[in-house]
Amino acid sequence: MSTAPILSWHAHVYYDPAHSRSTAEALRQRIGERFVVQLGRWHDVPVGPHSAAMYQVAFAPELFASFVPWLMLHRDGLDVLVHPNTLAPRDDHLRHALWLGDKRALKQEVLPLRIAAADESPIVPNTTPTVEA
Ligand code: ZN
């Protein structure tokens, strides 16, 4: 089966600003050292459909097979939402997602059913790996 409808993937790394931000920082650094991804801003306050602090890691479909298994082994207790981007944000987050660790609540009312291709953010990698994954 083709996965062409999957334009990209997001991994949302959740943390508790008071207790696990340093763990999230260490994970973020290790990701950036190993994978060509787009590391998003820190959100110490919940944004969008997310109910806890997190940062986003956006990555290309061809990275899934190497990055997601690595994340499974190295998330260090942090909960991670991995979802595809297929121009159907509600389904992508609620039906098509996978969770590493505990599943978190999402605010489904802020997730559109469909978006236009032009509204899908292209991935702009901002990491320069120096370490073999
Ligand atoms: Zn996302």
Residues whose N, C-alpha, C, O or C-beta is under 5 A from the ligand:
A	BS01	ZN	H10
